[in-house]
Amino acid sequence: MSASNVEPLRKARPCPECGRPSDRTLYPFCSTRCKNIDLNRWLSGSYAIPVTEEEENQRPSEDGE
């Protein structure tokens, strides 16, 4: 069985940073550079998961109620 007969595990898609085809070993990125750019954005707070005011008010209180 040759490697050309093996079906990829993931569907090919463009790199979310630069748009070039993604590399199988760095999926979904095309290079280590693009992967590190994305990681830096998460660590610096550029990316954030939005929270509505209503969700903030539904947190359990600290006194156990």
N, C-alpha and C positions, 0 to 999 in steps of 0.2 A: 504494500500500500504506500503510495507516494504522498508527500506533503501537499501536493496540489489537489488531492481528492478530499482533504480534510475541510469540513465546513466550519467557518469561523463561529465562535461561541456568541459573539455580539454583533449586532448589525453595525456596519460601518456608518460613521457620521462625522461631520466636520468638527474640528477642534473648537471649543467654545471661546477660546481666546483670540485665535487668528483666522479661523475658517479653513485651514489646510486639513487634509485627510488625517484622521487620528491614527496613532500608532498602537498596535495591539498590546504592547507591553506597558504603555503609559495611558491607556484608555481612560477617559475620553479625550485626552490631550495628544498633541502631535510631538511634543518634545518636553524635556525636563524643564526648559525655560518657561514654557507656557504653564506647566504644572506648578512651578514655583511662584509665578505671577499670581495665579489663582489662590494659592495658599497664603501668600502675603496679603491679599485683599481680605481673606477671612480673618487672619490674625490682627490686622490693623483696624478692623471694624467697618471696612467699606461695604461689606455684605452684612446684612442683618435680616433676621426673620421678623416681619412686621407683627406687632401685637396691638390689638384694639384695646381701647380703654375698658370695654366690657370684660374682656378676658383678664385684665389686670385685677379687676375688682372681685373676680371669682376665686382667687387664690385662698387656700385655707389659712386661717389665722394662726399666729405663732403660739397662742396660749392653749391650743388643742381643741378649740370649739369647732 
